[in-house]
Structure formats: C-alpha cells, structure tokens
Amino acid sequence: MSDLDQIDILSGLKEGSELYAIRRERPEFVEGTELCRETVLSPSHGFGLSHALRAALASRMARFIGREDLAAVYDLMLDDAGSDPDLAVIASGAEAAADVFTGAIIRHADLVTKTPRDNSKADIERLERAGLTNPQIIALSELIAFVNYEARVLAGLSLLEQAE
C-alpha cells in the first residue's frame, strides 16, 4: 500500500526518495495538509458553499497560479461533486456570468490569488454586501489559502528537486 499523498503524486516524489523522506520528517505537515484538503474541499458542513463550487474555485485558482496539474485534480473533484456548465466556466478561469453571491465569491478568489497584496477590508465588506455570512467568508478564505499553499508547496518541491 502506498503512503503517497496528493503533493507527492503531483510533485513526482517517489517513496524512498530524499525529498519524500524529508517531507516525512515532519509528518504533522503531511497529515495536516491532507486533513486540510478534506476540510476545505469536502467539509461536513459546507455553510452554503457546495463541494462542487469549492472544487470549481480550487481549479480556477490553480489555473491562475499556473498549476494545470493541480487544476486537473480539482476538475476531477468537480466532476465527482456534480459539475454543470456554469461551474465548468468558473473552473476554466473564464469570465463567468453569475449571480451577485457567486460573482462576489469568484471575484474574491481571483483577487486574493492573483494580487493578494491588493486585498483589503473593503473586499470583505463586498462579500458581506453580496450576502455572505461570516462562516461563509471564513470557509472561502480557508479554501483560497489552502489552494495557494498547496501550489506553493508543489513549486518549492519542484525547485528542490531541480537543485538535487
């Protein structure tokens, strides 16, 4: 039975490799990342943010970061969660015709992923005006943070592998 996690698979790490072993020196990070993935993408209480919407947003963010491999994983999650044409457009990274609520979510995910430095209190207030509750804003923030974290870990592992 394989002990590879999603980051190992996407970064091409093999059991027994030096980077694989280095990652396992901090098992709390390996296990924590997988628990985080479950929590932000398929929580038991979605706070009105469906698993399919979360997967579509994750795919979109991964594409904006330039991680098509990661986007493909999220696309599979989206298919499993029940994609539809609107969610497929969101996942693709294209401009999406959406209601005020979903449009605000997309805009915020795009902003924080593309230009996190430009995010301000006004952007959170925009989410509130669009009808998001505090738990929804927190859940969205966790999703955005996780996808961006995961993409950066993959990028870092890629650089380390090149340096070997």
C-alpha positions in Angstrom: 0.0 0.0 0.0 1.3 3.4 -1.0 1.9 6.2 1.5 1.9 8.9 -1.2 -0.2 11.9 -0.7 -1.5 14.3 -3.3 1.5 16.6 -3.0 3.9 13.6 -3.5 1.9 12.5 -6.6 1.8 15.9 -8.2 5.4 16.7 -7.5 6.5 13.3 -8.7 8.1 12.2 -5.4 8.6 8.5 -5.0 8.6 6.6 -1.8 12.2 6.3 -0.7 13.4 9.4 -2.5 15.3 12.0 -0.5 12.6 14.7 -0.7 9.9 12.1 0.2 12.0 11.3 3.3 12.5 14.9 4.2 8.7 15.6 4.0 8.1 12.6 6.3 10.5 14.2 8.9 7.5 16.5 9.7 4.6 14.1 9.5 2.3 16.7 11.0 2.7 18.8 7.8 2.0 15.8 5.5 -1.0 14.7 7.5 -2.2 18.2 8.2 -2.2 19.1 4.5 -4.4 16.1 3.7 -6.8 16.9 6.6 -6.9 20.5 5.4 -7.7 19.3 1.9 -10.7 17.3 3.2 -11.9 20.1 5.4 -11.8 22.9 2.9 -13.0 20.9 -0.2 -15.4 18.4 1.3 -16.5 19.7 4.7 -19.3 18.0 6.6 -20.9 21.4 6.9 -20.4 23.5 3.8 -22.0 26.7 5.1 -23.9 27.0 1.8 -20.7 26.7 -0.3 -21.2 23.4 -2.1 -18.4 20.9 -2.7 -18.9 21.4 -6.5 -18.4 25.2 -6.1 -15.4 24.7 -3.9 -13.8 22.4 -6.5 -14.6 24.8 -9.3 -13.0 27.7 -7.4 -9.9 25.5 -6.5 -9.5 24.5 -10.1 -9.8 28.2 -11.2 -7.2 29.3 -8.6 -4.8 26.5 -9.6 -5.0 27.6 -13.2 -4.3 31.2 -12.3 -1.2 30.1 -10.4 -0.1 28.1 -13.4 -0.6 24.6 -12.0 -2.6 22.8 -14.6 -1.7 19.5 -12.9 -3.4 20.7 -9.7 -6.3 22.1 -11.6 -6.9 18.7 -13.2 -7.1 17.1 -9.8 -9.7 19.7 -8.8 -11.5 19.2 -12.1 -11.9 15.5 -11.2 -13.3 16.6 -7.8 -15.7 18.9 -9.6 -16.9 16.1 -11.8 -17.4 13.8 -8.8 -19.3 16.6 -6.9 -21.6 17.2 -9.9 -20.4 19.8 -12.3 -22.6 21.8 -14.5 -21.9 24.3 -17.4 -21.7 27.3 -15.0 -19.3 25.6 -12.7 -17.2 24.4 -15.6 -16.8 28.0 -16.8 -15.8 29.0 -13.3 -13.2 26.2 -13.2 -11.8 27.1 -16.6 -10.8 30.6 -15.4 -13.0 32.3 -17.9 -15.3 35.2 -17.1 -18.4 33.7 -15.5 -21.9 35.0 -15.7 -23.0 34.6 -12.1 -25.5 35.9 -9.6 -24.3 38.5 -7.1 -23.4 36.0 -4.4 -21.4 33.7 -6.7 -19.9 36.6 -8.6 -18.6 38.1 -5.3 -17.0 34.7 -4.4 -15.3 34.4 -7.8 -14.0 38.0 -7.7 -12.6 37.5 -4.2 -10.9 34.2 -5.0 -9.4 35.8 -8.1 -8.2 38.9 -6.2 -6.6 37.0 -3.4 -5.0 34.5 -5.7 -3.7 37.0 -8.3 -2.9 40.0 -6.2 -3.2 39.2 -2.5 -1.4 42.4 -1.6 -4.4 44.3 -3.0 -7.0 42.6 -0.7 -8.5 45.0 1.9 -11.3 45.3 4.4 -13.4 46.7 1.6 -13.2 43.4 -0.2 -14.5 41.6 2.8 -17.3 44.1 3.1 -18.1 43.5 -0.6 -18.6 39.8 0.3 -20.9 40.8 3.2 -23.0 43.0 0.9 -23.3 40.1 -1.6 -24.9 38.1 1.2 -22.0 36.0 2.5 -22.1 35.3 6.2 -19.1 35.3 8.5 -18.8 31.5 8.4 -19.0 31.6 4.6 -16.3 34.2 4.4 -14.1 32.2 6.7 -14.7 29.0 4.7 -13.9 30.8 1.4 -10.8 32.3 3.0 -9.7 28.8 4.1 -10.2 27.4 0.6 -8.3 30.2 -1.0 -5.4 29.9 1.5 -5.2 26.1 1.1 -5.1 26.1 -2.7 -2.5 28.8 -2.8 -0.5 27.0 -0.1 -0.6 23.7 -1.9 0.5 25.3 -5.2 3.4 26.9 -3.5 4.5 23.7 -1.7 4.5 22.0 -5.2 6.5 24.8 -6.6 9.0 24.6 -3.8 9.4 20.8 -4.1 10.0 21.3 -7.8 12.8 23.8 -7.1 14.3 21.5 -4.6 14.2 18.6 -7.0 16.0 20.7 -9.6 18.6 21.6 -7.1 19.4 17.9 -6.2 
